[in-house]
């Protein structure tokens, strides 16, 4: 999969705290990208391999070139580690 399809910067307007326990994550996805769904897998970095959550990213906005997917995470504890999972052709 082409890395230029996606844009996410963890220390910018693409990932920020809404309040003391909620964080908003945003990803720009090219309209030419062949993925069907995108999920975020997240959890506490101290225990990520044993316990983590998965949440579907939803398209919130779009322009002529990109979809802007977002999700809000409720965090406890406040530490955060995350990766993205992409679904293409049902896999």
Backbone torsions as a table, in degrees:
resi	resn	phi	psi	omega
1	UNK	NA	140.5	-176.3
2	UNK	-76.4	125.0	-178.1
3	UNK	-68.5	-18.3	179.8
4	UNK	-76.0	-4.8	176.2
5	UNK	-71.2	-23.9	-170.6
6	UNK	-122.6	149.1	173.4
7	UNK	-141.5	122.5	176.2
8	UNK	-150.1	128.4	177.2
9	UNK	-122.0	118.0	-172.1
10	UNK	-70.7	-19.0	-178.7
11	UNK	-115.7	50.8	-175.8
12	UNK	-153.3	-159.9	178.4
13	UNK	-67.8	-3.2	178.6
14	UNK	-90.5	-8.5	179.7
15	UNK	-156.7	110.2	-178.1
16	UNK	-153.2	156.8	-179.7
17	UNK	-77.6	136.6	173.1
18	UNK	-91.9	-35.2	175.2
19	UNK	-159.2	-163.9	-173.3
20	UNK	-68.5	-15.8	-179.0
21	UNK	-133.7	8.2	-179.9
22	UNK	-127.3	136.1	179.1
23	UNK	-127.1	136.7	176.5
24	UNK	-100.8	132.4	175.4
25	UNK	-117.9	139.1	-177.9
26	UNK	-131.9	141.6	176.9
27	UNK	-134.5	132.7	171.1
28	UNK	-90.2	130.9	179.8
29	UNK	-125.2	127.3	178.7
30	UNK	-62.3	141.4	177.3
31	UNK	-66.9	-17.6	177.2
32	UNK	-86.1	-0.3	-179.8
33	UNK	-71.7	133.7	-175.9
34	UNK	-85.9	9.7	-178.3
35	UNK	-76.2	154.1	179.7
36	UNK	-99.1	-38.7	-178.3
37	UNK	-144.9	156.2	176.6
38	UNK	-134.7	137.5	179.6
39	UNK	-126.0	152.1	170.8
40	UNK	-109.5	132.6	174.9
41	UNK	-108.7	121.2	-172.5
42	UNK	-141.0	161.1	178.0
43	UNK	177.2	-173.3	177.9
44	UNK	-75.7	125.2	-177.8
45	UNK	-61.9	-21.1	-179.8
46	UNK	-76.6	-15.9	-176.0
47	UNK	-143.0	27.6	-172.0
48	UNK	-63.8	-39.3	-176.0
49	UNK	-69.9	-26.0	-179.8
50	UNK	-94.5	-31.5	-173.6
51	UNK	-145.5	120.5	176.8
52	UNK	-152.6	168.0	-179.1
53	UNK	-116.2	159.7	174.7
54	UNK	-132.3	134.6	-177.8
55	UNK	-140.0	137.8	-179.2
56	UNK	-75.6	136.4	173.6
57	UNK	-83.2	139.2	-178.3
58	UNK	-116.6	141.5	175.5
59	UNK	-70.8	123.2	-179.9
60	UNK	-106.8	-33.6	-178.1
61	UNK	-143.0	166.4	172.1
62	UNK	-156.0	155.1	171.1
63	UNK	-129.7	-163.9	-174.9
64	UNK	-69.7	-19.4	-176.5
65	UNK	-116.2	-25.6	-170.7
66	UNK	-133.1	152.7	163.3
67	UNK	-99.1	146.0	177.3
68	UNK	-115.6	101.6	-179.3
69	UNK	-89.5	141.6	179.6
70	UNK	-140.8	158.3	167.4
71	UNK	-155.6	153.6	176.2
72	UNK	-111.3	129.3	-179.2
73	UNK	-106.1	136.2	172.7
74	UNK	-96.9	117.2	-170.5
75	UNK	-110.8	130.2	167.0
76	UNK	-155.1	118.5	-3.0
77	UNK	-68.1	176.0	-171.1
78	UNK	-75.1	-18.2	178.7
79	UNK	-63.6	146.1	-175.3
80	UNK	-140.3	132.2	169.5
81	UNK	-131.0	138.7	-179.1
82	UNK	-150.8	155.4	173.2
83	UNK	-139.0	163.0	178.8
84	UNK	-107.4	145.6	174.6
85	UNK	-121.9	129.8	-177.4
86	UNK	-112.0	140.2	178.9
87	UNK	-112.5	125.0	177.4
88	UNK	-136.7	129.7	-178.5
89	UNK	56.4	37.2	178.4
90	UNK	73.5	7.9	-178.1
91	UNK	-118.8	NA	NA
